[in-house]
Amino acid sequence: MIVAMPTCRGCKDEVDTLVSVTVGGKKVKLCEDCADRAREEGEIARESESVIQGMMGYKGRR
Ligand SMILES: [Zn+2]
């Protein structure tokens, strides 16, 4: 009996657990690693301005 393993859309790996994440308004099923990365990248994209400002403020303080 063959059980179809879920395949991650990010790394094409067969994994036990897939996580549903929304990337660019689309629901994508990813493994936990790719889901974490997608989440981080989404946050970085959204908060890039504040991150750059924070870095500049940090540099200016030295
Ligand atoms: Zn993956």
PDB file of the backbone (N, CA, C, O) and the ligand in Angstrom, with CONECT records:
HET     ZN  A 101       1
ATOM      1  N   MET A   1       0.848  -1.206   0.000  1.00  0.00           N
ATOM      2  CA  MET A   1       0.000   0.000   0.000  1.00  0.00           C
ATOM      3  C   MET A   1       0.872   1.239   0.000  1.00  0.00           C
ATOM      4  O   MET A   1       1.738   1.414   0.857  1.00  0.00           O
ATOM      5  N   ILE A   2       0.628   2.076  -0.959  1.00  0.00           N
ATOM      6  CA  ILE A   2       1.441   3.298  -1.080  1.00  0.00           C
ATOM      7  C   ILE A   2       0.652   4.475  -0.523  1.00  0.00           C
ATOM      8  O   ILE A   2      -0.467   4.761  -0.949  1.00  0.00           O
ATOM      9  N   VAL A   3       1.264   5.138   0.434  1.00  0.00           N
ATOM     10  CA  VAL A   3       0.651   6.346   0.983  1.00  0.00           C
ATOM     11  C   VAL A   3       1.357   7.543   0.371  1.00  0.00           C
ATOM     12  O   VAL A   3       2.571   7.695   0.503  1.00  0.00           O
ATOM     13  N   ALA A   4       0.603   8.376  -0.287  1.00  0.00           N
ATOM     14  CA  ALA A   4       1.199   9.546  -0.918  1.00  0.00           C
ATOM     15  C   ALA A   4       1.669  10.522   0.148  1.00  0.00           C
ATOM     16  O   ALA A   4       0.888  11.012   0.963  1.00  0.00           O
ATOM     17  N   MET A   5       2.954  10.786   0.117  1.00  0.00           N
ATOM     18  CA  MET A   5       3.495  11.752   1.074  1.00  0.00           C
ATOM     19  C   MET A   5       3.225  13.160   0.571  1.00  0.00           C
ATOM     20  O   MET A   5       3.366  13.437  -0.620  1.00  0.00           O
ATOM     21  N   PRO A   6       2.841  14.040   1.469  1.00  0.00           N
ATOM     22  CA  PRO A   6       2.677  15.430   1.057  1.00  0.00           C
ATOM     23  C   PRO A   6       4.005  16.029   0.631  1.00  0.00           C
ATOM     24  O   PRO A   6       5.035  15.799   1.265  1.00  0.00           O
ATOM     25  N   THR A   7       3.975  16.785  -0.428  1.00  0.00           N
ATOM     26  CA  THR A   7       5.198  17.366  -0.962  1.00  0.00           C
ATOM     27  C   THR A   7       5.203  18.873  -0.734  1.00  0.00           C
ATOM     28  O   THR A   7       4.225  19.565  -1.016  1.00  0.00           O
ATOM     29  N   CYS A   8       6.316  19.359  -0.221  1.00  0.00           N
ATOM     30  CA  CYS A   8       6.455  20.793   0.015  1.00  0.00           C
ATOM     31  C   CYS A   8       6.552  21.522  -1.314  1.00  0.00           C
ATOM     32  O   CYS A   8       7.259  21.091  -2.225  1.00  0.00           O
ATOM     33  N   ARG A   9       5.840  22.622  -1.412  1.00  0.00           N
ATOM     34  CA  ARG A   9       5.878  23.389  -2.663  1.00  0.00           C
ATOM     35  C   ARG A   9       7.149  24.216  -2.768  1.00  0.00           C
ATOM     36  O   ARG A   9       7.497  24.705  -3.843  1.00  0.00           O
ATOM     37  N   GLY A  10       7.832  24.368  -1.658  1.00  0.00           N
ATOM     38  CA  GLY A  10       9.033  25.207  -1.652  1.00  0.00           C
ATOM     39  C   GLY A  10      10.272  24.428  -2.046  1.00  0.00           C
ATOM     40  O   GLY A  10      10.974  24.813  -2.981  1.00  0.00           O
ATOM     41  N   CYS A  11      10.552  23.328  -1.344  1.00  0.00           N
ATOM     42  CA  CYS A  11      11.800  22.598  -1.563  1.00  0.00           C
ATOM     43  C   CYS A  11      11.564  21.262  -2.246  1.00  0.00           C
ATOM     44  O   CYS A  11      12.513  20.511  -2.473  1.00  0.00           O
ATOM     45  N   LYS A  12      10.303  20.948  -2.579  1.00  0.00           N
ATOM     46  CA  LYS A  12       9.943  19.724  -3.297  1.00  0.00           C
ATOM     47  C   LYS A  12      10.272  18.475  -2.486  1.00  0.00           C
ATOM     48  O   LYS A  12      10.348  17.381  -3.045  1.00  0.00           O
ATOM     49  N   ASP A  13      10.462  18.619  -1.212  1.00  0.00           N
ATOM     50  CA  ASP A  13      10.758  17.476  -0.370  1.00  0.00           C
ATOM     51  C   ASP A  13       9.462  16.845   0.121  1.00  0.00           C
ATOM     52  O   ASP A  13       8.467  17.538   0.337  1.00  0.00           O
ATOM     53  N   GLU A  14       9.481  15.544   0.295  1.00  0.00           N
ATOM     54  CA  GLU A  14       8.345  14.877   0.911  1.00  0.00           C
ATOM     55  C   GLU A  14       8.496  14.974   2.418  1.00  0.00           C
ATOM     56  O   GLU A  14       9.526  14.597   2.979  1.00  0.00           O
ATOM     57  N   VAL A  15       7.471  15.479   3.059  1.00  0.00           N
ATOM     58  CA  VAL A  15       7.566  15.736   4.490  1.00  0.00           C
ATOM     59  C   VAL A  15       6.354  15.154   5.196  1.00  0.00           C
ATOM     60  O   VAL A  15       5.320  14.897   4.579  1.00  0.00           O
ATOM     61  N   ASP A  16       6.496  14.952   6.481  1.00  0.00           N
ATOM     62  CA  ASP A  16       5.394  14.420   7.284  1.00  0.00           C
ATOM     63  C   ASP A  16       4.310  15.472   7.478  1.00  0.00           C
ATOM     64  O   ASP A  16       3.116  15.188   7.388  1.00  0.00           O
ATOM     65  N   THR A  17       4.761  16.694   7.746  1.00  0.00           N
ATOM     66  CA  THR A  17       3.826  17.746   8.103  1.00  0.00           C
ATOM     67  C   THR A  17       3.960  18.917   7.145  1.00  0.00           C
ATOM     68  O   THR A  17       5.054  19.431   6.914  1.00  0.00           O
ATOM     69  N   LEU A  18       2.834  19.326   6.596  1.00  0.00           N
ATOM     70  CA  LEU A  18       2.817  20.530   5.782  1.00  0.00           C
ATOM     71  C   LEU A  18       2.088  21.633   6.540  1.00  0.00           C
ATOM     72  O   LEU A  18       1.129  21.380   7.269  1.00  0.00           O
ATOM     73  N   VAL A  19       2.554  22.841   6.356  1.00  0.00           N
ATOM     74  CA  VAL A  19       1.941  23.987   7.005  1.00  0.00           C
ATOM     75  C   VAL A  19       1.339  24.872   5.922  1.00  0.00           C
ATOM     76  O   VAL A  19       1.983  25.178   4.919  1.00  0.00           O
ATOM     77  N   SER A  20       0.106  25.272   6.142  1.00  0.00           N
ATOM     78  CA  SER A  20      -0.536  26.175   5.192  1.00  0.00           C
ATOM     79  C   SER A  20      -0.184  27.606   5.539  1.00  0.00           C
ATOM     80  O   SER A  20      -0.490  28.085   6.631  1.00  0.00           O
ATOM     81  N   VAL A  21       0.459  28.286   4.605  1.00  0.00           N
ATOM     82  CA  VAL A  21       0.771  29.689   4.824  1.00  0.00           C
ATOM     83  C   VAL A  21       0.225  30.491   3.651  1.00  0.00           C
ATOM     84  O   VAL A  21       0.014  29.960   2.561  1.00  0.00           O
ATOM     85  N   THR A  22       0.003  31.760   3.892  1.00  0.00           N
ATOM     86  CA  THR A  22      -0.486  32.627   2.838  1.00  0.00           C
ATOM     87  C   THR A  22       0.656  33.505   2.361  1.00  0.00           C
ATOM     88  O   THR A  22       1.147  34.362   3.096  1.00  0.00           O
ATOM     89  N   VAL A  23       1.073  33.282   1.127  1.00  0.00           N
ATOM     90  CA  VAL A  23       2.176  34.056   0.557  1.00  0.00           C
ATOM     91  C   VAL A  23       1.634  34.859  -0.610  1.00  0.00           C
ATOM     92  O   VAL A  23       1.153  34.299  -1.595  1.00  0.00           O
ATOM     93  N   GLY A  24       1.716  36.158  -0.492  1.00  0.00           N
ATOM     94  CA  GLY A  24       1.225  37.017  -1.564  1.00  0.00           C
ATOM     95  C   GLY A  24      -0.255  36.809  -1.833  1.00  0.00           C
ATOM     96  O   GLY A  24      -0.699  36.889  -2.979  1.00  0.00           O
ATOM     97  N   GLY A  25      -1.027  36.539  -0.774  1.00  0.00           N
ATOM     98  CA  GLY A  25      -2.458  36.354  -0.918  1.00  0.00           C
ATOM     99  C   GLY A  25      -2.845  34.970  -1.393  1.00  0.00           C
ATOM    100  O   GLY A  25      -4.030  34.683  -1.565  1.00  0.00           O
ATOM    101  N   LYS A  26      -1.848  34.094  -1.610  1.00  0.00           N
ATOM    102  CA  LYS A  26      -2.137  32.733  -2.054  1.00  0.00           C
ATOM    103  C   LYS A  26      -1.815  31.772  -0.933  1.00  0.00           C
ATOM    104  O   LYS A  26      -0.813  31.922  -0.234  1.00  0.00           O
ATOM    105  N   LYS A  27      -2.672  30.786  -0.770  1.00  0.00           N
ATOM    106  CA  LYS A  27      -2.405  29.753   0.223  1.00  0.00           C
ATOM    107  C   LYS A  27      -1.450  28.729  -0.364  1.00  0.00           C
ATOM    108  O   LYS A  27      -1.713  28.150  -1.418  1.00  0.00           O
ATOM    109  N   VAL A  28      -0.345  28.511   0.322  1.00  0.00           N
ATOM    110  CA  VAL A  28       0.656  27.561  -0.142  1.00  0.00           C
ATOM    111  C   VAL A  28       0.948  26.596   0.982  1.00  0.00           C
ATOM    112  O   VAL A  28       1.034  26.977   2.150  1.00  0.00           O
ATOM    113  N   LYS A  29       1.100  25.328   0.606  1.00  0.00           N
ATOM    114  CA  LYS A  29       1.446  24.336   1.618  1.00  0.00           C
ATOM    115  C   LYS A  29       2.946  24.103   1.569  1.00  0.00           C
ATOM    116  O   LYS A  29       3.500  23.716   0.539  1.00  0.00           O
ATOM    117  N   LEU A  30       3.584  24.342   2.689  1.00  0.00           N
ATOM    118  CA  LEU A  30       5.038  24.237   2.776  1.00  0.00           C
ATOM    119  C   LEU A  30       5.406  23.386   3.981  1.00  0.00           C
ATOM    120  O   LEU A  30       4.610  23.194   4.900  1.00  0.00           O
ATOM    121  N   CYS A  31       6.641  22.880   3.951  1.00  0.00           N
ATOM    122  CA  CYS A  31       7.156  22.229   5.147  1.00  0.00           C
ATOM    123  C   CYS A  31       7.453  23.318   6.184  1.00  0.00           C
ATOM    124  O   CYS A  31       7.414  24.509   5.873  1.00  0.00           O
ATOM    125  N   GLU A  32       7.746  22.901   7.401  1.00  0.00           N
ATOM    126  CA  GLU A  32       7.894  23.893   8.460  1.00  0.00           C
ATOM    127  C   GLU A  32       9.078  24.823   8.188  1.00  0.00           C
ATOM    128  O   GLU A  32       9.021  26.015   8.493  1.00  0.00           O
ATOM    129  N   ASP A  33      10.144  24.276   7.618  1.00  0.00           N
ATOM    130  CA  ASP A  33      11.312  25.110   7.302  1.00  0.00           C
ATOM    131  C   ASP A  33      10.949  26.204   6.315  1.00  0.00           C
ATOM    132  O   ASP A  33      11.243  27.381   6.529  1.00  0.00           O
ATOM    133  N   CYS A  34      10.294  25.789   5.212  1.00  0.00           N
ATOM    134  CA  CYS A  34       9.947  26.765   4.181  1.00  0.00           C
ATOM    135  C   CYS A  34       8.898  27.734   4.706  1.00  0.00           C
ATOM    136  O   CYS A  34       8.918  28.915   4.359  1.00  0.00           O
ATOM    137  N   ALA A  35       7.973  27.241   5.548  1.00  0.00           N
ATOM    138  CA  ALA A  35       6.943  28.118   6.102  1.00  0.00           C
ATOM    139  C   ALA A  35       7.594  29.193   6.976  1.00  0.00           C
ATOM    140  O   ALA A  35       7.214  30.363   6.925  1.00  0.00           O
ATOM    141  N   ASP A  36       8.578  28.780   7.774  1.00  0.00           N
ATOM    142  CA  ASP A  36       9.282  29.752   8.608  1.00  0.00           C
ATOM    143  C   ASP A  36       9.972  30.791   7.744  1.00  0.00           C
ATOM    144  O   ASP A  36       9.915  31.989   8.023  1.00  0.00           O
ATOM    145  N   ARG A  37      10.625  30.316   6.690  1.00  0.00           N
ATOM    146  CA  ARG A  37      11.352  31.239   5.817  1.00  0.00           C
ATOM    147  C   ARG A  37      10.377  32.200   5.149  1.00  0.00           C
ATOM    148  O   ARG A  37      10.623  33.405   5.102  1.00  0.00           O
ATOM    149  N   ALA A  38       9.271  31.670   4.633  1.00  0.00           N
ATOM    150  CA  ALA A  38       8.283  32.511   3.962  1.00  0.00           C
ATOM    151  C   ALA A  38       7.738  33.550   4.937  1.00  0.00           C
ATOM    152  O   ALA A  38       7.510  34.703   4.570  1.00  0.00           O
ATOM    153  N   ARG A  39       7.535  33.129   6.180  1.00  0.00           N
ATOM    154  CA  ARG A  39       6.999  34.052   7.182  1.00  0.00           C
ATOM    155  C   ARG A  39       8.022  35.151   7.456  1.00  0.00           C
ATOM    156  O   ARG A  39       7.674  36.329   7.534  1.00  0.00           O
ATOM    157  N   GLU A  40       9.276  34.757   7.600  1.00  0.00           N
ATOM    158  CA  GLU A  40      10.322  35.751   7.863  1.00  0.00           C
ATOM    159  C   GLU A  40      10.455  36.716   6.697  1.00  0.00           C
ATOM    160  O   GLU A  40      10.549  37.928   6.890  1.00  0.00           O
ATOM    161  N   GLU A  41      10.464  36.172   5.486  1.00  0.00           N
ATOM    162  CA  GLU A  41      10.618  37.037   4.321  1.00  0.00           C
ATOM    163  C   GLU A  41       9.448  37.991   4.197  1.00  0.00           C
ATOM    164  O   GLU A  41       9.623  39.151   3.824  1.00  0.00           O
ATOM    165  N   GLY A  42       8.250  37.507   4.510  1.00  0.00           N
ATOM    166  CA  GLY A  42       7.077  38.366   4.468  1.00  0.00           C
ATOM    167  C   GLY A  42       7.191  39.490   5.465  1.00  0.00           C
ATOM    168  O   GLY A  42       6.820  40.627   5.174  1.00  0.00           O
ATOM    169  N   GLU A  43       7.707  39.178   6.647  1.00  0.00           N
ATOM    170  CA  GLU A  43       7.837  40.205   7.676  1.00  0.00           C
ATOM    171  C   GLU A  43       8.911  41.204   7.293  1.00  0.00           C
ATOM    172  O   GLU A  43       8.750  42.408   7.491  1.00  0.00           O
ATOM    173  N   ILE A  44      10.006  40.700   6.742  1.00  0.00           N
ATOM    174  CA  ILE A  44      11.094  41.597   6.344  1.00  0.00           C
ATOM    175  C   ILE A  44      10.605  42.555   5.262  1.00  0.00           C
ATOM    176  O   ILE A  44      10.912  43.747   5.288  1.00  0.00           O
ATOM    177  N   ALA A  45       9.828  42.010   4.297  1.00  0.00           N
ATOM    178  CA  ALA A  45       9.332  42.844   3.210  1.00  0.00           C
ATOM    179  C   ALA A  45       8.426  43.940   3.762  1.00  0.00           C
ATOM    180  O   ALA A  45       8.448  45.082   3.301  1.00  0.00           O
ATOM    181  N   ARG A  46       7.624  43.560   4.767  1.00  0.00           N
ATOM    182  CA  ARG A  46       6.660  44.524   5.291  1.00  0.00           C
ATOM    183  C   ARG A  46       7.332  45.544   6.206  1.00  0.00           C
ATOM    184  O   ARG A  46       6.909  46.698   6.277  1.00  0.00           O
ATOM    185  N   GLU A  47       8.384  45.110   6.906  1.00  0.00           N
ATOM    186  CA  GLU A  47       8.985  45.984   7.911  1.00  0.00           C
ATOM    187  C   GLU A  47      10.359  46.495   7.477  1.00  0.00           C
ATOM    188  O   GLU A  47      11.150  46.942   8.307  1.00  0.00           O
ATOM    189  N   SER A  48      10.640  46.427   6.161  1.00  0.00           N
ATOM    190  CA  SER A  48      11.973  46.789   5.700  1.00  0.00           C
ATOM    191  C   SER A  48      12.297  48.239   6.064  1.00  0.00           C
ATOM    192  O   SER A  48      13.431  48.550   6.428  1.00  0.00           O
ATOM    193  N   GLU A  49      11.315  49.113   5.968  1.00  0.00           N
ATOM    194  CA  GLU A  49      11.586  50.522   6.255  1.00  0.00           C
ATOM    195  C   GLU A  49      12.007  50.725   7.701  1.00  0.00           C
ATOM    196  O   GLU A  49      13.002  51.390   7.990  1.00  0.00           O
ATOM    197  N   SER A  50      11.225  50.136   8.607  1.00  0.00           N
ATOM    198  CA  SER A  50      11.550  50.316  10.019  1.00  0.00           C
ATOM    199  C   SER A  50      12.874  49.634  10.347  1.00  0.00           C
ATOM    200  O   SER A  50      13.620  50.110  11.204  1.00  0.00           O
ATOM    201  N   VAL A  51      13.176  48.512   9.669  1.00  0.00           N
ATOM    202  CA  VAL A  51      14.439  47.833   9.911  1.00  0.00           C
ATOM    203  C   VAL A  51      15.600  48.723   9.487  1.00  0.00           C
ATOM    204  O   VAL A  51      16.585  48.856  10.214  1.00  0.00           O
ATOM    205  N   ILE A  52      15.483  49.333   8.303  1.00  0.00           N
ATOM    206  CA  ILE A  52      16.559  50.209   7.822  1.00  0.00           C
ATOM    207  C   ILE A  52      16.714  51.408   8.759  1.00  0.00           C
ATOM    208  O   ILE A  52      17.827  51.813   9.093  1.00  0.00           O
ATOM    209  N   GLN A  53      15.596  51.955   9.169  1.00  0.00           N
ATOM    210  CA  GLN A  53      15.670  53.088  10.088  1.00  0.00           C
ATOM    211  C   GLN A  53      16.337  52.672  11.387  1.00  0.00           C
ATOM    212  O   GLN A  53      17.149  53.413  11.941  1.00  0.00           O
ATOM    213  N   GLY A  54      15.985  51.461  11.882  1.00  0.00           N
ATOM    214  CA  GLY A  54      16.588  50.971  13.109  1.00  0.00           C
ATOM    215  C   GLY A  54      18.085  50.790  12.959  1.00  0.00           C
ATOM    216  O   GLY A  54      18.843  51.111  13.874  1.00  0.00           O
ATOM    217  N   MET A  55      18.527  50.271  11.794  1.00  0.00           N
ATOM    218  CA  MET A  55      19.955  50.080  11.571  1.00  0.00           C
ATOM    219  C   MET A  55      20.671  51.413  11.532  1.00  0.00           C
ATOM    220  O   MET A  55      21.755  51.556  12.097  1.00  0.00           O
ATOM    221  N   MET A  56      20.066  52.402  10.861  1.00  0.00           N
ATOM    222  CA  MET A  56      20.699  53.715  10.770  1.00  0.00           C
ATOM    223  C   MET A  56      20.801  54.345  12.154  1.00  0.00           C
ATOM    224  O   MET A  56      21.809  54.957  12.506  1.00  0.00           O
ATOM    225  N   GLY A  57      19.723  54.179  12.934  1.00  0.00           N
ATOM    226  CA  GLY A  57      19.744  54.731  14.270  1.00  0.00           C
ATOM    227  C   GLY A  57      20.836  54.065  15.122  1.00  0.00           C
ATOM    228  O   GLY A  57      21.489  54.712  15.940  1.00  0.00           O
ATOM    229  N   TYR A  58      21.010  52.769  14.907  1.00  0.00           N
ATOM    230  CA  TYR A  58      21.998  52.039  15.678  1.00  0.00           C
ATOM    231  C   TYR A  58      23.397  52.510  15.304  1.00  0.00           C
ATOM    232  O   TYR A  58      24.250  52.714  16.168  1.00  0.00           O
ATOM    233  N   LYS A  59      23.626  52.685  13.971  1.00  0.00           N
ATOM    234  CA  LYS A  59      24.940  53.157  13.509  1.00  0.00           C
ATOM    235  C   LYS A  59      25.211  54.551  14.046  1.00  0.00           C
ATOM    236  O   LYS A  59      26.315  54.845  14.505  1.00  0.00           O
ATOM    237  N   GLY A  60      24.180  55.423  13.984  1.00  0.00           N
ATOM    238  CA  GLY A  60      24.372  56.801  14.400  1.00  0.00           C
ATOM    239  C   GLY A  60      24.711  56.922  15.881  1.00  0.00           C
ATOM    240  O   GLY A  60      25.329  57.890  16.324  1.00  0.00           O
ATOM    241  N   ARG A  61      24.286  55.904  16.633  1.00  0.00           N
ATOM    242  CA  ARG A  61      24.502  55.978  18.070  1.00  0.00           C
ATOM    243  C   ARG A  61      25.963  55.677  18.434  1.00  0.00           C
ATOM    244  O   ARG A  61      26.457  56.104  19.477  1.00  0.00           O
ATOM    245  N   ARG A  62      26.648  54.924  17.541  1.00  0.00           N
ATOM    246  CA  ARG A  62      28.036  54.552  17.863  1.00  0.00           C
ATOM    247  C   ARG A  62      28.985  55.728  17.710  1.00  0.00           C
ATOM    248  O   ARG A  62      30.186  55.587  17.941  1.00  0.00           O
TER     249      ARG A  62
HETATM  250 ZN    ZN A 101      10.126  22.916   2.166  1.00  0.00          ZN2+
END
